[in-house]
Amino acid sequence: MSDTLEDDVEDVLDARRVSAIRDAMEVEDAARITELLEPLHAADIADLLEQISTSERRELLRLWSGEIDGEILSELDDSIREEVIESLAPDVLVEAMRELDTDDVVDILEDLEEPQQELILGALEDADRVAVERAMSYPEYSAGRLMQREVVVAPDFWNVGQAIDYMRANDHLPDQFYHVILVDPRMKPNGYVTLGRILSSRRDVLLRDIEEESFRTLEATEPEADVAYVFNQYHLISCPVVDENDRLVGVITIDDAMNVLDEEHEEDMLRMAGVDDEASLSDTVLEAAKGRAVWLFVNLLTAILASTVIGAFTNEINQMVALAVLMPIVASMGGNAGTQTMTVAVRALATRDLTAQNALRVIWREAAVGAVNGVAFGIIMALIAGFWFGIPMLAAVIGVAMVLTLIAAAAGGILIPMGLQRFGIDPALASGPFVTTVTDVVGFFAFLGLASWVLL
């Protein structure tokens, strides 16, 4: 890196640049802030706004808010975006929103209060306002909310030359698009052609003769999760969206579909950890505590249930202290095995790889995996326990208990997510505490029960 930030060849958000921005904020040097931020990508500026404290963010926006554009707003995390928008002058906000495609405008409007929505809608051009209002009429988290209305269409009887001439003469093409969508006279899409195929074909070639085999449509009311699945499953780069009459109303592009897929993965990860899927690093202490408390309480109840199993064997534990020493090992191994299987199951359910048709085979496979690992680690733990305590039967007990626990963990890790989904409950959200309970209860009961029967 060179001696000055101005000489940097990489426009990245590094520690030196952040420090320089903070220094400029302290002396209220707006020109210096602009100089430091201007080379950065909108996503990097959004990252900066998300990383600094609330007071620093307010100060930065006070000095630099006039430079905020729509691309930066679209890159911001939802929890920060509302705060940033509230700090912007109305004229700056309106100008920023005018730069965006309709799908990005809809994404931002969803999180705003009605007065701000009306301000932005009133500033849009008539065609854009109608398109945004139509999109907002669709259910939340649906394809209609995700799509953009800017679409390039051509009659299905056109040839390549006509399509190229049309696009060259059109001043209102989308900034980015991948397909020319073929429609009939009733605006029903029946195919699409990639720009690459158009540019590489002779002018007299009919568009319908070079259309893509991957063509399919999505209904505007389909959930976003289904949209992401279709894009991922069929390797789409864009997909037309139709209304209840199969007429074209918009198009979804791969960047929006992948954003949904990323959000789905993030939500699953947070839910499996018992964290509110709206959680953010910008949350206050009380907000963060509240978002995690519900599943901590559920976990407390399930832990109490597991403890009652231990309580039933108090006399046995008092007679042989070694049981208390070895119990956490059985529980820990069972918990980890259950979590591994549960993670695989939840992911397979989300990607629709685990279905009713292959469920039995997958259950048997996971149970077999649990049995193999149980035997392997049971033998290892038996050898350790035998050497540790010098009681051969205790070694045999923990070995057998390990096998039973890992089989139960594998079965619970696959059956519980499937059962929750069957009853309409998100398996990513609720599986963890129940799988942990099953493995703890089975593990403690198997180990202590066998010890009571064999040793005492």
N, C-alpha and C positions, 0 to 999 in steps of 0.2 A: 504494500500500500504506500502511496506517495505521502509527502509531508503534509499536504493540504487535502481537504475533502474534495475541493473543486477538481483536483487532478485524478480522482478515482475513475478508473475505467469501468468499474462495476457499480451500477446504480442499485445498491442493496441497502437494506436497513440494518446497519451494523451498530455496535456499541459506541463507536466514535461519533457516528452521525447523530445518534440519539442524544449523546452527551452535548454535542454542539447545538442541537435544537433546544435542549433545556437551558443552555447558557444564553441563547438568543432570547428565550422567553423571559429570563430573569431581567434582562435589560430592555425588554419590550421592543426588540429589533425585528419588526415585521418583514423588512426587506431581506434580512439574513435568513429568516425562517422560510420565506418563499424560495430563496436561493438553494436552501438545503433540501426542501421537499420537492421542488419542481422536477428533478431528474427521476424521482421514484415512481414506480408503478402504483396504480391505484390500490392494489392489494397490499403493498408495503405500507402505504399511508394508513390504510385501514388497520393493519397490524399495529402500527404505532399508536393510533388512537385507542386501541383495545388494551395495549400494554401499560400505558401510563396511568397515573391515578386520576380520579375524578376531578380534583382541583386543577391538576396540570392540563387535563383535557379541556376544561372550561377556559383556561388561560390561552391555550393554543388556538382554540376556536375563536376566541375574542380577537386575537391578533391576525388570524389567517382565514377566517370563515368565508371571506369573499372568494377564495380560491377553491372551495369545496365544489366538486361536480358530481353528476349523477353516478358516474362509474365508481367513485369512492363510496357513495352511499350504498350502492348495491353490494359492495364487498364487505361492508360492516356486519358484525354479528348483530342479531336482532336485539339483544339486550342493550347494546351500545347505540344502535342506530337511532332509536327513539330519543335518547338524550341529546345526540348530536343534532337531530332535526329540530328539536325544541330550541336549540341555541342559535339556529340560523335565522337571518333576516328573511322575511317572506319573499322578497324579490330574488334573493340568492337561492332559496329552496325551489321556487318556481322554475328558475332558469336551469337548475340542476336536473329537475325532473323532466324538463322538455327534451333533454338529450337522450333519454332512455327509451329502449323498446318497450312495448306495452306490457310484456311479461315481467320486466323489471319494475315497471311502475306499479303493477298490481302487487308484486311481492312486497314493496315498500308500503303501499297504502294499507295493506292488511293490518299492519301494526300501529297505525296512526288513529288518533281521535277524530271524530266526525268533522270538527271545524277545520283541521288541517287537511283532511280528505277533500272537503269542499273547496278549500283554497287552491289545492293542486289541480283538481278536476276543472275548476273554472279557468285555469290558466292554460290548459291543453287545447290544441286545435280540435275543432269539432269532431273530425274523424277519429282522432286518438281518444278523445273523451268518450265517445260512444263505444269504442272498442274496449276501453278499460272498464266502463260501467257494465258492459255485457259480460266481460270476464269475471267481474266481482259478483255477478248474479249466480255464478256456479258455486257448488258446495266448496267449502274450505278443504284444502289438500286434495283437490281434484285436478284432472288434466286441463279443465277449462281455466283454472287459475294459473296453471303452469305455462300454458301455450302463449305464443306471441301471434298477434293478428297480422303482422307484416309477412305476406306470403307471395311467392312468385308462381303464378299459374299460367297454363297455356291450354288451348283446346286440344283434345286428343287427336285431332286430324292434322295438326301443324307438322311442318318439317323442321329440321335443324336450322335452316337459314331464317325461317320466320321467327323462331324463338330467339336467335341471336339478334336479329334486327329489333325485335320488340324490347329486349333487355337494354340494348344500346340507346334506344330512344326514350326509355323510361327514366325519369328523374327521381323516382321515389322507390327504388329498390331497397330492400333491407341491407344493413351494413354487412351482415353475414348470412349466407344461406348456402345450402348444399344441394338442393334438388329443385328442379322445376316440376311442379305438380300438374299432372294431366287431369282435366275435368271435362265432364260432358256439359251440354247446354243448361242443365239444372244445377250446376256447380257441385256435382257429386264426383269426388276423386276416384279415378280408376287406375292410376299408375303414377310413377314418377321417374325422372331421368336425372342422373347426376350431372353436374356441370362438366366433369371430366369427360364423360361420354359425349356430351354435346360438342365440346371443343375439339374432340378428336374424330368427329364424324363429318362426312360430306354434307353440304348444305341441303341436298335433295333427299337425305335420309329422313324417313318419318320418325317422329319422336316415339311413337308406340312400338317401333321396331327395335329400339335400344333402351326400353324401360327396364328398370331393375326388378329382379325376381323377389327381392326382399320386401316388396310393397305390402303394406298393411295399414289399417287406420285404427285410431283410438277414439272412443266416445268421450265427449267432453266431461261426462259425469264420472268417468273411471277414477278410482283412487290413485294418488301419486305413487304409492308403493307398487301398484300394478304397472304403471307407466315405466318405472325404473326396471322392473322385472322384464318387461317386453324388450326394452332397449338392450339390456344386458344379455338376455337369452338369444336374441336374434341379431345381435351386433349391428343395430341401426345407428345411423348418424342423424336422421331426422324422421319425423313421422307426422302425417296429417292428422288433424283432429276434426271430428264431424259432430254435428248435432243430432237430435233425435230423429231427424229426417234424412240422415246420412249426407247432409250438405257440409261442404268445407267451411270451417269457422276459424281455423288457425293451424299452427304447426308447432311441434315441440322439437327442440334441437338437443343434441347429445350433451351439451354442457349443462343444460337445465336438468336433464334426466340423471346425469352423474352427480349433480348436487343433491338431488333427492336420495340417490343411492348412498352417498356419503352420510347424509343426515340419518337415514335409516340405520346404517351401521353404528353411527355414534349413539343414537338413541338406544339401540340394543345393548351396546357396551355399558352405557350408564345405567340402564335398567337392571342389567344382570348384576351390577354392583350395588343395587338398591339406592341409586341416586336419581333424583328428579331429572327427567330428560330435558327440562328447561334450564338446568343448572348452568352457571357461567362463572368465570373467575371474577366478574364484576359484581356478583351478588354480595349483599351485606352478610354479616355474621348470622343475623336472625333468619334471613332468607335461606342461606345455605343449611343452617341447622334444621329449619322446618322441612326443607326438601328431603333431608336424609332421615328424619326422625321416624317416619311412618314404618319404613322397613326395618329400622333398628328395633322398633317396638315389636314387630312381628318376629324378628330374630330372637328377641328376648323371650318371647313366649315359647318358641320352639326349643330354645336352650333350656328353659325350665322343664319342658317335657322330657328332654334327654336326661336332665339331672334326676328326674324321678326314677329313671331306670337305675342310675347309680345308687340312689337312696335305697332301693329295694335290696341291694347287696352290701349294705353297710357292715353287717357282721362279718361277711367274707373278707371284705377289705381290711377290717380291723385285725383279722386273724393272719392275713398275709399282705404285708405292706408292699410287696413286689407288684401286686395287682394295681395299686395306685400309681406306681412308677410306670408301668407298661400301658395303662389305659390311654393316655394321650397319644401314644404312637399309633394305636389301632384307629382312634378317631381321626387323627391327622391324615393317615393314609387313605382312609375311607372318604374323607372330605375332599381331598385332592383328586382322587379317582372319580368321584361323583361330579366334581366341577369340570373335569376334562370331558367326560361323556356328555354332560349337560350343554357345554359350549358347542360341541360338535352337533348335538341335536337341534339346538336353537338356531344355529346357522343353517343347517339343512332344511329346517322348516321355513326359514325366511327365504331361502332360495328355491323352495319347492322341490328340493331333491329328495326329501323324506315325505312319502305319500302313503296312503292306505294300501297301495299295491305292493310296496316294498318294505312296509313297516315290520312285518314278522321277520323277514330276513335280517334287517338291520338290528332288531332287538336281540336275535340269537347271536349275531356277530359281536355286539357289544358285551353280551353276557359271557361269550367265549373269551373276549379280550380280558374282561375282569377276572375270569377263572385262571387264565394263563399268568397274568400279573400277580394274582393272589397266591398261586402256587410258588412262583419265583420269589416273591418278597416274603411269603410265609416261611419258606425254607431259610432265607437269609436271617429273618428275625428270630426264628427258632434257634438257629446256631448262636446268634448273639445273646439271646435270653438264657440259653443253656450255659454258655460260658460265663455270663454275668452273674447269674444267681445259683448255678450248680444244681438246678432242679429239672431233671429230664421231662417230667410230665408237664411242668409249666411251659417249657419250650414247645412241647407238642400242642398245648392249649392255644398259645398265641399264634402258632403256625396255622392251625385250623381256623381260628377266629379271623385271621388275616384273609384267608381264602373266602370265607363266607361274607366278610365285610366288603371286599372288593367286587364280588359278584353282585351283592345288593346295591352297591354304589353305581355300578354300571347299569343295572336294570332300572334303578330309580332315576338316573341321569337321562335315560331315554324315554321312559314311560311317563314321568311327571310332565315334561314339556309337551308331549303329545296329548296327554289328558287335558292339560290346561287349554291348549289350543282347541281341542274338541268342544270345550265348554265356553269358547269365545273369550278366554282370558289370555292376554299377551304372555307367552311363555318366557320371554326375556325379562319381564317385570317380576313374575311371581315364582319362577322355578327355584331360584337360589335357596331361600329359607327352607322350602319343603325337601329339596334334595339333601341339604345339610342335616335336617332332622332325621330323615330316613337312614342316612349313613351313620349318624351318631347313635340312634336308638338300636339299630341292628348291630353295630360294632360293639357297643357296651354290653348289650344283652348276650351276644354270642360269646364274647370274651369272659365276662363275669359269670354267665350261666354255665359255660363249660368248666370254668375254674371251680365253681361251687360243686358241680357234679363229679369232677374227676379228682380234685385235689383236697377237698375239705369234707 
